[in-house]
């Protein structure tokens, strides 16, 4: 369902979180289109604003000040955020091909993925240089360069290849930043040499006055400049241009190029690989596909690759996407021929140009800073929108006739067995899923019948467990993975091996093709987890409902005398937790658009980590009791262990592994709706009032989804066990407390700072 409960008619998919697409998202948040579902496929959750990146490198801005957080913005727009990288477009099927998930279908598609430096025509450049784009890769390398410069007292030569605005601005930014850091550390900044190499004159796309100003500034800063020196090849530590230039660090900021998959997808492209578009921003190859920003080449109005054009393309792109979705002809637009360019000089000083005019001053940097911050404020200070009532069926301007005819039956959906997903849809989905086969499955999905028949594992007892919950994210594929992982947790906690699974799935009402894709995406995600676990999907029940939901009845096998029980804790053991806490408060914050996208991304990654290897490791190090931490929170599940074990326990707040942002959202007073019920268990804590104002204390009651395992391990083996868990990928695994003998106190849990 789309925001407002309207059935989905058309899918608008945005690939890339570029400057034009953030404008599209904000517009759709302000004015949704009934029946249109937005999906954003983004390689980076926090997308950089190019205008402020030199200031970030120079040290004038913090990371958050120059990056747009796509998590809250997508939530504001009612868009599904898929954290993945597009690797191709199947235009015949209208699918976006992704690196780490099933293809994503679209009715209308827009591309805004930016550009990257062209390196394929310069031997050795890909191996021996650091490209400035994609920005996230450069940001990591920049941190390494800073560490190297401040830790190494030897002379260093740092080179930038490219003399356009980007290369000149980057050179001056790193010059300002690194010299300032060395002065702060009491080191000699003159041991650094900065080198700029360009195939042309400086800033060839700007007027000559700008070039002369920057030639002077670079000379004043002592930068070694090599103009009209095209780089022929690069070796380790050496650039071969008009002469050999020795460099310790080489940064690549040359002419922009496009991702190779654009051309490979069959789009008509220019010599740089950029997709050709009409002045409507529709690609010349396919009217259902639009493109904007650096990746687009407007045939009738060629312009330089500059962020100002991507920003200005946002409104016309939004308008034409709306028109295309409504079945209306898009409108042409003409980009400005002249624009104000503001280029910083590393310090808080800038050069301005427009046409043949140029000027330089400190106040121009202040103007640039004001313009940039005003742009960023549009996407960080999002308005609080009231949800307006919308019609149950979108207007004819949005949906086509066939979709409207199908939607007219949605309001009259039956209950009971009539709520099942149709057999045709179900059959098509099942035919596309790769379900593993097991020899002990006599009748399963390979030969469907009224029920599955499975042979018991000889000499083993059966474990039966079931979990089911509604979706808390808009990504059905990732939700499917988490739901399967969560459902397997009980089997692993007891030390068993999963055998089979029955699915209980609910998909939102909609036209048949949308229902089918939601079900396919969700079950594809679930099967990646079930298949890896060796659990065969043998059947289930699928129905339509108001919202996406999924669960599994899982059967596992275990030797009866080897099962790990909750009641096996013993005094003298250490308590080990394999995953961090905080999913409840974080997703409550996400619903309010008060969680950073990177926090949610890290939480989703944690929830997709299987407990399988953790359970095996805990048993190997002598665990005698184990449970998975889920809805009752850490404290609730620990109480379930201490009571049957006849022991007490001590928890150290400072040792708790916590998800990034969890403390921040607790401090903001944001909690899961289940938190008040879990909080009733504070009666099990001895003298808990002393710590109640510590935000970590509240996280003891935070309900978890696909949380970690909590186990009692002999204290002598605990440190080695945690080290092994971390080697296995449970990087947050920690000893969080200890098991104590039962005492006279009525409260079995002690919490210390």
Secondary structure, 3 states (H helix, E strand, C coil): CECCCECECEEEEEECCCHHHHHHHHHHHHCCCCCEEEEEEECCCEEECHHHHHHHHHCCCCHHHHEEEHHHHHHHHCEEEEECCEEEEECCCCEEEECCCCCEECCEEEECCCCEECCCCCECHHHHCEECCCHHHHHHHHHHHHHHHHHCCCCEEEEEECCCHHHHHHHHHHHHHHHHHHHHCCCCHHHEEEEEECCCCCCCCCCHHHHHHHHHHHHHCCCEEECCCCCCEEECCEEECCCEEECCEEEECCCEECCHHHHHCCCCECCCCCEEECCCCEECCCCCEEECHHHEEECCCCCCCCHHHHHHHHHHHHHHHHHHHCCCCCCCCCCCCCCCEEEECCCCCEEEEECCEEEEEHHHHHHHHHHHHHHHHHHHCCCCCCCCCCCCCCCCCCCCHHHHHHHCCHHHCCCHHHHECCHHHHHHHHHHCCCCCCCCEEECHHHCCCCCEECCCCCCEEEEEEEEEECCCCCHHHHHHHHHHHHHHHHHHCCCEEEEEEEEEEEECECHHHHHHHHHHHHHHHHHHHHHHCCEEEEEEEEEECCCEEEEEEEEEECHHHCCEHHHCCCCEEEEECCCECHHHHHHHHHCCCCCHHHHHHHHHHHCCCCHHHHHHHHHCCCCEEEECCCCHHHHHHHHHHHHHCEEEEEEHHHCCECCCHHHHHHCCCCCCCHHHHHHHHHHEECHHHHCCCHHHHHHHCCCCCCCEEEEEEHHHHHHHHHHHHHCCCCCCEEEEEEEECCCCCCCEEEEC
